[in-house]
């Protein structure tokens, strides 16, 4: 990939070949019309391969009272643009080339807010679109614990599996929480690093009124451990690996393996509560058999795991792409999927002109299930932006508030195997502190089988 200069000119060095596709994206305006079946001959310069875009117009989407939505506009070929930028509360502006689009809006709290098709955008004009969010009602409760560290700043998650909505709130210093939710049935669970929910998730129903009972949770400080070694080919595993424990009533706790301990010491420790836990290890391309381990208060049990290949899964080396932070750019990785894409707006990785890098890869070293979420498919995606100095970039946001747009493909077979519908799909990021998946505002393209979020 490359970035055009101030005059719009670009050049690329590629191997000789045929059937190349040249594609491009104008930050803030959308995708250019691609060129297909381009042939490149060895030792020659192929010229005249210009990319064009229709004069853009603006789509102004109003969703009164919703400030956490992602709004996406796509034409019949899947090209378009999306935004979470909310310069005025509940108003989202999308710049796209003149044409006809399908517009979709989604919020983690509300789920899908709506879809409008055949929306016509005219060059240099603004087209108005509106969605009406559902009414929400206050849901309140308390997280209790015999240890104050478990109640202050605990995460409480509400999952509506029917509509694919997951909302998360945080308790105050007294363990009190409140959140506004639309009508629906929600499964409730609480968590915090070092603390475990005392019981399986329970459900509440919001039906046209506030809910002030039934959502309380109790957290218990971990007072037992399960420790041991996770090995691959006889030595401590050097690949990213998680150890996952599930209780008989559906509670979870997790630990990362210390991959620097390839020698003799234990390389993981799970903090648990007394009881019987089903424990296994999951690494990049490998997993272990499950073991049943009974923990006692104040005690430590030993459980060692030997990793073996995950049947049917192909491991790929991470792919590294280079781009200029002040200009932004597109990142693709065919090992993740032909429709995988990261769109970095100018300034999202910083403002300097030194090259930054973005490493992407599929990974099975993830938590596949929590009380409120389930990973669809066999793997997640790991994305690591690095500065020119080799430091991880943790804040991704341009000066105008535009975020990085990520598009990840899925398959109908994975959705069917999971026993869900496409409307229930959502992208999410893993939170070590919350010990759960944090949902992103996601739009679902059921024609091209992609999920897009910022």
C-alpha positions as CSV (number, residue, x, y, z in Angstrom):
1,X,0.0,0.0,0.0
2,X,1.0,3.6,-0.3
3,X,-0.3,7.2,0.2
4,X,-0.7,9.7,-2.5
5,X,1.1,13.0,-2.4
6,X,-0.4,16.5,-2.2
7,X,-1.2,16.4,-5.9
8,X,-2.9,13.1,-5.7
9,X,-0.2,11.1,-7.4
10,X,0.9,7.7,-6.2
11,X,3.3,4.9,-7.1
12,X,3.6,1.3,-6.0
13,X,6.3,-1.4,-6.5
14,X,4.8,-4.8,-7.0
15,X,5.8,-8.1,-8.5
16,X,5.0,-8.8,-12.1
17,X,1.7,-10.4,-12.5
18,X,-1.9,-10.1,-13.7
19,X,-5.4,-9.7,-12.2
20,X,-4.2,-7.0,-9.8
21,X,-6.9,-4.8,-8.2
22,X,-6.0,-1.2,-7.4
23,X,-8.2,0.4,-4.7
24,X,-8.1,3.5,-2.6
25,X,-9.8,5.5,0.1
26,X,-10.1,9.2,0.7
27,X,-10.2,9.9,4.5
28,X,-13.5,11.4,5.4
29,X,-15.0,10.9,2.0
30,X,-15.0,7.2,1.3
31,X,-13.7,4.6,-1.1
32,X,-12.5,5.3,-4.6
33,X,-13.7,3.4,-7.6
34,X,-11.3,0.4,-7.9
35,X,-9.5,-0.7,-11.0
36,X,-9.5,-4.5,-11.7
37,X,-7.6,-6.9,-13.8
38,X,-4.5,-4.7,-14.0
39,X,-1.4,-6.4,-15.5
40,X,2.1,-5.4,-14.4
41,X,5.1,-6.4,-16.6
42,X,8.6,-7.0,-15.1
43,X,11.0,-4.1,-15.7
44,X,8.4,-1.6,-16.9
45,X,6.5,1.2,-15.4
46,X,2.7,0.9,-15.7
47,X,1.1,4.3,-16.0
48,X,-2.3,5.8,-16.4
49,X,-3.9,3.7,-13.6
50,X,-5.8,6.6,-12.1
51,X,-8.4,6.2,-9.4
52,X,-11.4,8.5,-9.3
53,X,-14.3,9.4,-7.1
54,X,-17.7,11.0,-7.8
55,X,-18.0,14.4,-6.2
56,X,-19.0,13.8,-2.6
57,X,-22.1,14.9,-0.7
58,X,-23.0,14.7,2.9
59,X,-25.4,12.4,4.7
60,X,-26.7,13.9,8.0
61,X,-28.1,11.2,10.3
62,X,-30.0,12.3,13.3
63,X,-30.6,9.9,16.2
64,X,-32.0,12.0,19.0
65,X,-30.4,11.3,22.4
66,X,-27.9,8.7,21.2
67,X,-24.2,9.7,21.3
68,X,-22.5,6.3,21.1
69,X,-23.8,5.1,17.7
70,X,-21.8,4.0,14.7
71,X,-23.5,5.0,11.4
72,X,-22.5,3.3,8.2
73,X,-23.5,4.0,4.6
74,X,-22.8,1.4,1.8
75,X,-23.6,1.3,-1.9
76,X,-24.5,-1.9,-3.8
77,X,-20.8,-2.8,-4.1
78,X,-20.2,-2.5,-0.4
79,X,-18.3,0.8,-0.8
80,X,-19.0,3.7,1.5
81,X,-18.1,5.4,4.7
82,X,-19.0,5.4,8.4
83,X,-18.5,7.5,11.5
84,X,-19.0,7.7,15.3
85,X,-18.1,11.4,15.3
86,X,-20.9,13.2,17.1
87,X,-20.2,17.0,16.8
88,X,-23.7,17.8,17.9
89,X,-25.5,15.4,20.3
90,X,-27.3,12.7,18.2
91,X,-26.1,14.1,14.8
92,X,-23.7,12.2,12.6
93,X,-22.3,13.5,9.3
94,X,-21.0,11.1,6.7
95,X,-19.2,12.3,3.5
96,X,-19.7,9.9,0.6
97,X,-19.4,10.1,-3.2
98,X,-22.7,10.9,-4.9
99,X,-24.8,7.8,-5.3
100,X,-27.4,5.5,-3.7
101,X,-26.8,4.0,-0.3
102,X,-28.1,1.8,2.5
103,X,-27.7,3.4,5.9
104,X,-27.4,1.5,9.1
105,X,-27.0,2.7,12.7
106,X,-26.0,0.6,15.7
107,X,-25.4,1.3,19.4
108,X,-24.0,-1.2,22.0
109,X,-26.7,-0.1,24.4
110,X,-29.7,-0.1,21.9
111,X,-28.5,-2.7,19.4
112,X,-29.5,-2.0,15.8
113,X,-31.2,1.4,15.6
114,X,-32.5,0.9,12.1
115,X,-31.7,0.6,8.4
116,X,-32.8,2.8,5.5
117,X,-32.2,1.7,1.9
118,X,-32.2,3.7,-1.4
119,X,-30.9,6.9,0.3
120,X,-29.7,9.2,-2.6
121,X,-26.8,11.5,-1.9
122,X,-26.3,14.4,-4.4
123,X,-22.9,16.0,-5.0
124,X,-22.2,19.1,-2.8
125,X,-25.6,18.7,-1.0
126,X,-26.8,17.3,2.3
127,X,-29.3,14.5,2.6
128,X,-31.2,14.1,5.9
129,X,-31.8,10.7,7.5
130,X,-33.2,10.0,10.9
131,X,-33.6,7.1,13.2
132,X,-35.8,6.9,16.3
133,X,-34.2,5.1,19.2
134,X,-36.3,3.1,21.7
135,X,-37.3,4.6,25.0
136,X,-35.0,3.6,27.9
137,X,-35.7,3.1,31.6
138,X,-33.4,3.2,34.6
139,X,-32.1,-0.1,35.9
140,X,-30.4,0.2,39.3
141,X,-28.8,-2.0,41.9
142,X,-25.9,-2.7,44.2
143,X,-22.8,-4.9,44.0
144,X,-22.1,-6.3,47.5
145,X,-19.0,-8.0,48.9
146,X,-17.3,-8.6,52.2
147,X,-14.3,-6.9,50.6
148,X,-14.6,-3.2,49.6
149,X,-12.0,-3.7,46.8
150,X,-14.6,-5.8,45.0
151,X,-17.4,-3.3,45.1
152,X,-15.6,-0.1,44.1
153,X,-15.3,0.2,40.3
154,X,-16.8,-3.2,39.5
155,X,-18.3,-3.8,36.1
156,X,-21.9,-4.9,35.7
157,X,-22.9,-6.3,32.3
158,X,-26.4,-6.6,30.8
159,X,-26.7,-8.9,27.8
160,X,-29.8,-9.1,25.6
161,X,-28.9,-12.2,23.6
162,X,-32.2,-11.9,21.5
163,X,-31.3,-8.5,20.0
164,X,-27.5,-8.7,20.3
165,X,-27.2,-5.9,22.8
166,X,-24.6,-5.8,25.6
167,X,-24.3,-2.8,27.9
168,X,-21.8,-2.3,30.7
169,X,-21.7,0.1,33.6
170,X,-19.4,0.6,36.6
171,X,-20.2,0.9,40.3
172,X,-19.4,3.9,42.5
173,X,-17.4,3.6,45.7
174,X,-20.4,2.2,47.5
175,X,-21.0,-0.5,44.9
176,X,-24.1,1.3,43.5
177,X,-24.9,1.3,39.8
178,X,-27.5,2.7,37.4
179,X,-27.9,2.3,33.7
180,X,-30.6,3.2,31.2
181,X,-31.8,0.2,29.0
182,X,-34.6,-0.3,26.4
183,X,-37.3,-2.9,26.8
184,X,-36.1,-6.5,26.7
185,X,-34.8,-9.3,28.8
186,X,-31.2,-9.0,30.0
187,X,-28.8,-11.4,31.6
188,X,-26.8,-9.7,34.4
189,X,-23.4,-10.5,35.7
190,X,-20.7,-8.6,37.6
191,X,-16.9,-8.8,37.6
192,X,-13.6,-7.2,38.5
193,X,-10.1,-8.4,38.4
194,X,-9.4,-10.5,41.5
195,X,-13.1,-10.9,42.3
196,X,-15.6,-13.4,41.1
197,X,-19.4,-13.3,40.8
198,X,-20.8,-15.5,43.6
199,X,-23.5,-17.0,41.3
200,X,-24.5,-17.6,37.7
201,X,-25.9,-14.8,35.7
202,X,-29.6,-14.0,36.4
203,X,-32.1,-12.2,34.2
204,X,-34.2,-9.1,34.5
205,X,-37.0,-7.8,32.3
206,X,-37.4,-4.2,31.3
207,X,-41.0,-3.6,30.3
208,X,-42.0,0.1,30.1
209,X,-40.8,1.1,33.6
210,X,-37.7,1.5,35.7
211,X,-36.3,-1.6,37.4
212,X,-35.0,-1.2,41.0
213,X,-34.8,-4.9,42.1
214,X,-33.4,-8.1,40.7
215,X,-30.2,-6.7,39.3
216,X,-28.1,-6.9,42.5
217,X,-24.9,-9.0,42.4
218,X,-22.4,-10.3,45.0
219,X,-18.7,-10.5,44.3
220,X,-16.3,-12.7,46.2
221,X,-12.6,-12.0,46.5
222,X,-10.6,-14.9,45.1
223,X,-9.2,-16.9,48.1
224,X,-7.8,-20.0,46.4
225,X,-5.5,-20.6,43.5
226,X,-4.9,-23.1,40.7
227,X,-1.4,-23.0,39.3
228,X,0.9,-25.0,37.1
229,X,2.7,-25.2,33.7
230,X,1.4,-25.0,30.2
231,X,3.8,-26.7,27.9
232,X,4.3,-27.1,24.1
233,X,6.7,-29.7,22.8
234,X,8.0,-30.3,26.4
235,X,8.9,-26.7,27.3
236,X,6.9,-23.8,28.7
237,X,4.8,-22.3,25.9
238,X,6.4,-19.1,24.3
239,X,3.2,-18.2,22.4
240,X,0.4,-16.0,23.9
241,X,-1.8,-18.3,25.9
242,X,-4.8,-18.0,28.2
243,X,-5.9,-20.4,30.9
244,X,-9.7,-20.5,31.3
245,X,-11.7,-21.8,34.2
246,X,-15.4,-22.3,34.3
247,X,-17.5,-23.3,37.3
248,X,-20.4,-25.7,37.2
249,X,-22.9,-22.9,37.3
250,X,-21.3,-20.9,34.5
251,X,-19.0,-18.5,36.2
252,X,-15.6,-17.8,34.6
253,X,-12.1,-16.6,35.6
254,X,-9.0,-16.3,33.4
255,X,-5.2,-16.0,33.6
256,X,-2.5,-15.2,31.1
257,X,0.5,-17.5,30.8
258,X,3.9,-15.9,31.5
259,X,5.6,-16.8,28.3
260,X,9.0,-15.8,29.5
261,X,9.1,-18.8,31.9
262,X,10.0,-21.5,29.4
263,X,12.0,-23.4,32.1
264,X,10.8,-25.1,35.3
265,X,8.6,-22.8,37.4
266,X,4.8,-22.5,37.2
267,X,3.9,-20.2,34.3
268,X,0.3,-19.4,35.3
269,X,-1.8,-18.8,38.4
270,X,-5.6,-18.7,38.4
271,X,-7.3,-16.9,41.3
272,X,-10.5,-18.7,42.1
273,X,-13.1,-19.3,44.8
274,X,-13.7,-22.7,46.5
275,X,-15.4,-25.2,44.3
276,X,-15.0,-27.4,41.3
277,X,-13.7,-25.7,38.1
278,X,-13.3,-27.0,34.5
279,X,-9.9,-25.6,33.4
280,X,-8.1,-25.6,30.0
281,X,-5.5,-23.6,28.2
282,X,-5.9,-22.0,24.8
283,X,-2.9,-20.7,22.7
284,X,-2.3,-19.4,19.2
285,X,-3.1,-22.5,17.1
286,X,-3.0,-24.8,20.1
287,X,-5.3,-25.9,23.0
288,X,-5.2,-28.4,25.8
289,X,-7.6,-31.0,27.1
290,X,-9.9,-29.9,29.9
291,X,-9.3,-30.8,33.5
292,X,-11.6,-30.8,36.5
293,X,-10.0,-29.1,39.5
294,X,-11.5,-28.7,43.0
295,X,-10.2,-25.7,44.9
296,X,-10.4,-25.1,48.7
297,X,-10.4,-21.9,50.7
298,X,-6.8,-20.7,51.2
299,X,-5.4,-23.6,49.2
300,X,-3.6,-24.0,46.0
301,X,-4.1,-26.8,43.5
302,X,-1.8,-27.9,40.7
303,X,-2.9,-28.4,37.1
304,X,-0.5,-28.8,34.3
305,X,-1.5,-28.6,30.6
306,X,0.0,-30.0,27.4
307,X,-0.9,-28.1,24.2
308,X,-1.8,-29.8,20.9
309,X,-2.8,-28.4,17.5
310,X,-6.3,-27.1,17.1
311,X,-7.7,-29.4,14.4
312,X,-8.6,-27.6,11.2
313,X,-7.0,-24.3,12.2
314,X,-4.1,-22.7,10.1
315,X,-1.6,-20.5,11.9
316,X,-0.2,-17.5,10.0
317,X,2.7,-15.2,10.9
318,X,1.6,-11.7,11.8
319,X,1.4,-9.3,8.9
320,X,3.1,-5.9,9.3
321,X,2.0,-2.8,7.4
322,X,3.7,0.6,7.3
323,X,2.0,4.0,7.1
324,X,2.6,7.6,7.8
325,X,0.7,8.8,11.0
326,X,0.1,12.4,9.7
327,X,-1.6,10.9,6.5
328,X,-3.3,7.8,7.7
329,X,-4.0,4.9,5.4
330,X,-5.6,1.5,4.8
331,X,-4.4,-1.8,6.3
332,X,-5.5,-5.1,4.9
333,X,-4.5,-8.7,5.8
334,X,-5.7,-11.5,3.4
335,X,-4.9,-14.1,6.1
336,X,-7.7,-12.7,8.2
337,X,-10.0,-12.4,5.2
338,X,-10.3,-10.7,1.8
339,X,-12.7,-8.1,3.3
340,X,-10.6,-7.4,6.4
341,X,-9.7,-3.7,6.6
342,X,-8.4,-1.1,9.0
343,X,-8.9,2.6,8.0
344,X,-6.7,4.9,9.9
345,X,-7.7,8.6,9.5
346,X,-4.9,11.2,9.4
347,X,-3.6,11.8,12.9
348,X,-5.0,8.6,14.4
349,X,-1.5,7.2,15.0
350,X,0.0,10.6,15.8
351,X,0.9,13.7,13.8
352,X,4.5,13.1,12.8
353,X,5.7,12.0,9.3
354,X,7.9,9.1,10.6
355,X,6.6,5.7,9.6
356,X,4.5,3.8,12.0
357,X,3.6,0.1,11.7
358,X,0.5,-1.9,12.3
359,X,0.7,-5.6,13.0
360,X,-2.4,-7.8,12.4
361,X,-3.1,-11.5,12.9
362,X,-5.7,-14.0,13.6
363,X,-5.4,-15.6,17.1
364,X,-7.0,-18.4,19.0
365,X,-5.3,-17.3,22.3
366,X,-8.5,-15.6,23.4
367,X,-11.4,-16.2,25.8
368,X,-14.1,-17.8,23.7
369,X,-17.0,-17.4,26.1
370,X,-18.1,-15.3,29.1
371,X,-21.5,-15.2,30.9
372,X,-22.6,-12.4,28.5
373,X,-20.7,-13.1,25.3
374,X,-19.7,-15.8,22.9
375,X,-17.0,-15.6,20.2
376,X,-18.4,-16.6,16.8
377,X,-16.0,-18.6,14.6
378,X,-12.7,-20.1,15.7
379,X,-10.5,-17.0,16.3
380,X,-10.2,-13.3,17.1
381,X,-8.1,-10.6,15.5
382,X,-5.1,-9.0,17.2
383,X,-4.1,-5.5,16.1
384,X,-0.9,-3.8,17.4
385,X,0.0,-0.3,16.2
386,X,3.6,0.7,16.8
387,X,5.4,4.1,16.6
388,X,8.6,4.6,14.6
389,X,10.4,4.2,17.9
390,X,8.9,0.7,18.5
391,X,6.5,1.8,21.2
392,X,2.9,0.5,21.3
393,X,0.4,3.2,20.4
394,X,-2.6,2.9,22.7
395,X,-4.7,6.0,21.9
396,X,-6.2,6.0,18.4
397,X,-8.2,9.1,17.6
398,X,-7.6,11.9,15.1
399,X,-7.8,15.6,15.9
400,X,-11.4,15.9,14.6
401,X,-12.5,12.9,16.8
402,X,-12.7,10.4,13.9
403,X,-11.8,6.9,15.1
404,X,-10.2,4.0,13.3
405,X,-12.7,2.0,11.3
406,X,-12.3,-1.8,11.4
407,X,-14.1,-4.2,9.1
408,X,-13.9,-8.0,9.9
409,X,-15.5,-10.7,7.7
410,X,-17.6,-13.6,9.0
411,X,-19.1,-16.7,7.5
412,X,-22.7,-17.9,7.4
413,X,-21.5,-21.3,8.6
414,X,-20.0,-19.7,11.7
415,X,-23.3,-17.9,12.5
416,X,-25.3,-21.1,11.9
417,X,-23.0,-23.1,14.1
418,X,-23.3,-20.6,16.9
419,X,-27.1,-20.9,16.8
420,X,-27.7,-17.2,16.3
421,X,-28.7,-14.7,13.6
422,X,-26.7,-12.1,11.9
423,X,-28.5,-9.3,13.7
424,X,-27.0,-10.5,17.0
425,X,-23.4,-10.1,15.8
426,X,-21.2,-7.4,17.2
427,X,-17.5,-6.6,17.4
428,X,-15.9,-6.3,20.8
429,X,-12.6,-5.7,22.5
430,X,-11.3,-7.7,25.5
431,X,-10.9,-5.9,28.8
432,X,-8.5,-7.4,31.3
433,X,-9.8,-5.2,34.1
434,X,-13.4,-6.1,33.5
435,X,-12.6,-9.7,32.5
436,X,-15.1,-9.6,29.7
437,X,-15.7,-8.4,26.1
438,X,-16.6,-4.8,25.7
439,X,-19.0,-4.4,22.7
440,X,-18.4,-1.8,20.0
441,X,-21.1,0.0,18.0
442,X,-21.2,-2.4,15.0
443,X,-23.0,-2.4,11.7
444,X,-23.7,-5.8,10.0
445,X,-23.4,-6.1,6.2
446,X,-25.4,-9.3,5.5
447,X,-24.7,-9.1,1.8
448,X,-20.9,-9.0,2.0
449,X,-20.8,-10.8,5.4
450,X,-18.8,-8.1,7.2
451,X,-18.9,-6.4,10.6
452,X,-17.8,-2.8,10.7
453,X,-17.1,-0.7,13.8
454,X,-15.0,2.2,15.1
